[in-house]
Amino acid sequence: MIEVNNIRKSFGDKKVLKGISATFETGKTNMIIGQSGAGKTVFLKSMLGLIEPDEGYISFDGRIWGELNLEEKRKIRKEVGVVFQGNALFDSMTIEENIKFPMRMFTKMSPAEKKDRVNEVLEQVNLEGVNDKFPAEISGGQQKRVALARAIVLYPKYLFCDEPNSGLDPKTAIIIDNLIHDLTVRYNTTTVINTHDMNSIMEIGEKIILLKNGYKQWEGNKSEIFFTDNPDLNDFVFSSSLFKKVKKLVQKEGHFE
């Protein structure tokens, strides 16, 4: 579980995070949503330790990041897997070498053990046999799967995904969503997803936090979305005519699955 307590962050005179508190649950896909400029990226980077909040704290299963020494922080970093928006694969490395990268940094596994683990995670993301290819030789959706494989190669306790469906077609995006959810359950991770993809929210949004102008404006799950009268959430989620129709249908039926 990740607990965020009243974090604030400013850059000069610009206040970006204005006292946000939230809990991200283990074994669930937790989502951060909101318009551009809401503070999602700064919020996510704060949890990753890439940005230090001006106030408040972030804890990982009771370990408060700001109170840890370098070795303790290194241990948490080993427990974290990240899927970056642009995948962040090394173009000059093969797929296998890309996935091995965290193992070279954080473990003393033998070459054979690393090879076996690479094959194992490639199988888990349904991408067997691409070990010797380079990122440029596979599709965008396949690159995203490789990024996922690399993120889970060290059995992470915490998985962060920044706009994981960015640039993907709808069919591929659904595949990635389902993979993230399946891997969350398989590894019992605390998964945090930064997204504005409504299909993802409705597909795998087990816990959802809406940010607006640096504040947390709403918190709930994908079912509760349809029955809230929060104006900021309704403006974000149901801006399209299609989702407005879906909302009316769900409210008529009285439930969402």
N, C-alpha and C positions, 0 to 999 in steps of 0.2 A: 504494500500500500504506500502511496505517496501522499503526503499531507502538505498543503501549501497554506501558510498562515499569514494573512494580512500583508502580502508583499506589495511594495511600491517601488517604482523605478522611473526616474526622470533623466532626460538628456538635455542638459542646460535648463532652459525655462520650460521645456516641453515635458509635461507629465504623461507618461505612457501607461503605467500600471498604477491604479489608484486604490490600493488596499484590497487585493483579491485573496479570498480564502476558498479552498476547495479540497476535496478528498478524492483521489483516484483509486479505484478498487482493484484488488488482485483478481485475476482470472476473468476480467471483463474488458471490453473495448470501450474506453473512455474517450469522449470526443470534445474537442474545443472548437467551437464554431463562432462565426461572426463576419461582418463585412471587412473589407480591406481597411487597415488603419485602426482596427478595434483593439490591437495589442496582442493578437494571438502569437505572432512570431517571437516577440520579446518575452512573452509568458513561457513559451516552449523553451527558448534558449536559457531562460532563468532556471528552469527545472533541469536542464542539461548541464548546468554549471558553466555555460559559456558567457553568461552575463550575471553579474552580482547585484542582487536587489539592494536598494538603498535602505529599506526597512523590511521587517518580517523575516520568516524563515521557511525553508523547504526541508522536509525530512523523508528519508527512505526507510520505511519500517522502523521508525523511531530514531534513526540516525540523522541528526541535524547537520546538513551540509556545511554551513558556515562555521561549525564548531569542530570539524574534523581536521586532522593533520594530513599531510600529503599522502602518506601511505594508506590511510583510511579512505581518502578520496579516490585513490587509484583502485582500491578494492571495489568501490561502488562503480567506477567506470568500467571495470571488467564485467560487472553484472548488467550493464546497459547495452542494448542493441538499438541502432538508429537507422532508419530508412530516410534518406534525405530527398528533398523534392526533386532534385536533378539526378538522383541515384548515386552520384559521386563515385562512380567506378573509375578505376585507373585504366586509361585507354591503352597504355603500353603493356599491361598485364593481361594474361589469359583469365578466363572466368575462374579457373581453379586457383590461380595466384591471387586474384581479388578476394576470394572467399577465405583463403589461408591467411590473409593479412592480419586479422585480429588474433589468430592463433600464434602467429610469429611474435606479436607484440606482448601478449599476456600469458602464454603458456610455454612449457618445455616439452610439448608433445613431440614424439618421433615423427619423421617423415611419413612413415606408414600410417600412423594414427591420424595425422592431418589429412592424408589422402582419403582414408576411410570416412572421416567426418565430413569432408567435402562431398563425397558421393552420397552420404546419408542425407545431408540437407538439400542437395539438388533433387534427390528423390522426393523429399517432403514438399518441395515447391513444383513438382511435376516437370522437371527440366533435366532429366538424365542425359548424359552423353555429350554435353557441351563444354566439357572441361578444358579442351585445348583451343576453343574459339576465343576471339577477342570481342570486347563489347560492341564494336562497330559491325560485327558480323551477325548479330542477333537483333531481333525487333525490340521496340521500346517496351512492350509488355514483358518480354523475356528479360530485358535488362532490369526491370522492376523486380522480377522474381529472383534474379541474382542478388540484388540489393537486399531483399528479404532473407535469402539464404545466408548472406554474410552477416546480417543483423542477428540471426539466431544461432550462429555457429558455436557460440560459447554458452549456450543454454541460458539466455538472459532472464533475470528476474524482472527487468523493466524494458519495455519496448516502446520506442518513440517513432512515430511516422509523421513526416511533414508533407502534407498534400500528396499522399501516395498515389492518387489517381490523376495527377496533373499530366496533361498531354495524352491520356489514354482514351481509346474509343470506349463507348458504354459497355460493350460486351467484355472487353478485357478488364475494365474497371471493376465489374462485378466479380470476375475471377480473383482479382487482387484482394478485394474486400473479403471474400470468403476464405482466402488463404490466410489473411491477417487474423480473422476470427478463429479459424481452425488452429493456427499456431498459438494464439493466445490461450486457448483451452488446453492444447497439448502440453505447453510449457508452464501453464498456470502463471502467466506473466501479468504484470500491471501494464497494460497497453494504453498509450496516450496518442491520439490521432488528431492532428491539426488539419482541419478540412473545411471547405465550403461546398462540398459535393453533397447535394441533397439526397441523391440515391444511396450514397454511403451511409448517411445519417439514418435513413429509413431502413436500410438493410442490416446494419450491424451496430447501431447506436444504443448500447446498453446503458451508458451514462453520458449525458450531454450537458456541457456548460456553454452558455452563450455569453460572449464578451461584447461590450459596446462602449466605445470611448474610454477604455481602460478600466471599466467596472464589470463585475459579474452581474448580468441582468436576469439570468434564469438558469435553473438547474433541474434536470429531470431525465426521463428516458424517452425512447422513440414513441412509446404508446401515449405518454402524457402530453406530448407535443400537440396532439389533435384536440385535447380538451382544455388547454390553457387559454386564458384571456390576456396573457402578457402581450402588450402591444408591440414591444421590440421583437419578441420571438415571432409573432404572427407576421410582422413586416418582413422579417428575414426569410422565414420558411415558406410562407404562403403568398409570395409576391407573384407567382405565376398562376395563370388560370387553371392549369392542370392540377396543381397541388391544392388549390382552393376547392376544386371538385372532389378530390380525394378526401379532404378534410370533412366536407359535408357528408360524404358517403360513410366515413368511419364514425362520425358522430351519430348518424342515423342507425348504424348497426350496433353502436355502443361499445365497440372494442376494436383493437388493431393487433394483427399478428404478422 
